[in-house]
Amino acid sequence: MTAAPAERGESLLSAGLLEWPLAFVMIAGSLPLLRVAALRSYRLDEGDSLWNLSIPAAWVERTHRH
């Protein structure tokens, strides 16, 4: 959907007051869940940063059966 030029201010206000804070809350809430999942799968050591977590590609871990 697009907004008319007269509605641009309303769109910016909506984005600033609603969408950006909601995105921040959703991202901030998912980081602890990612940390727990990484710790439980032994991909991250206690005290390591999430930025050091390598996410393996699915095709690398698959074993080929013939």
C-alpha positions as CSV (number, residue, x, y, z in Angstrom):
1,M,0.0,0.0,0.0
2,T,1.1,3.5,-0.7
3,A,0.3,6.8,1.1
4,A,-0.6,10.0,-0.6
5,P,1.8,12.9,-0.2
6,A,-0.6,14.5,2.3
7,E,-0.5,11.3,4.5
8,R,3.3,11.1,4.6
9,G,3.6,12.7,8.0
10,E,1.1,10.3,9.4
11,S,3.0,7.4,8.0
12,L,6.3,8.6,9.4
13,L,4.7,9.2,12.8
14,S,3.3,5.7,12.8
15,A,6.6,4.2,11.8
16,G,8.5,6.1,14.5
17,L,6.0,5.5,17.3
18,L,4.8,2.0,16.6
19,E,6.9,0.0,14.1
20,W,10.4,0.8,15.2
21,P,9.8,0.2,18.9
22,L,8.0,-3.0,18.1
23,A,10.9,-4.2,15.9
24,F,13.3,-3.4,18.7
25,V,11.3,-5.4,21.3
26,M,11.0,-8.4,18.9
27,I,14.8,-8.4,18.1
28,A,15.8,-7.9,21.8
29,G,13.5,-10.7,22.8
30,S,14.8,-13.2,20.2
31,L,18.5,-12.8,21.2
32,P,18.2,-14.5,24.6
33,L,16.3,-17.4,22.9
34,L,19.1,-17.7,20.3
35,R,21.7,-17.8,23.1
36,V,19.8,-20.6,24.9
37,A,19.4,-22.6,21.7
38,A,23.1,-22.2,20.9
39,L,24.2,-23.1,24.4
40,R,22.0,-26.2,24.4
41,S,23.3,-27.4,21.0
42,Y,26.9,-26.9,22.2
43,R,27.7,-24.4,19.4
44,L,28.5,-21.6,21.9
45,D,30.5,-21.7,25.1
46,E,29.4,-19.9,28.2
47,G,30.5,-16.3,28.1
48,D,31.0,-16.2,24.3
49,S,29.3,-13.5,22.2
50,L,26.5,-14.4,19.9
51,W,28.5,-12.7,17.1
52,N,31.0,-15.5,17.3
53,L,28.3,-18.1,16.6
54,S,28.7,-19.8,13.2
55,I,25.5,-21.0,11.7
56,P,26.2,-24.0,9.5
57,A,24.5,-24.4,6.2
58,A,22.0,-27.3,6.0
59,W,23.7,-28.8,3.0
60,V,27.1,-29.1,4.8
61,E,25.7,-31.2,7.7
62,R,23.7,-33.6,5.5
63,T,25.1,-37.0,4.9
64,H,24.6,-38.4,1.4
65,R,23.1,-41.9,1.3
66,H,23.5,-44.0,-1.8
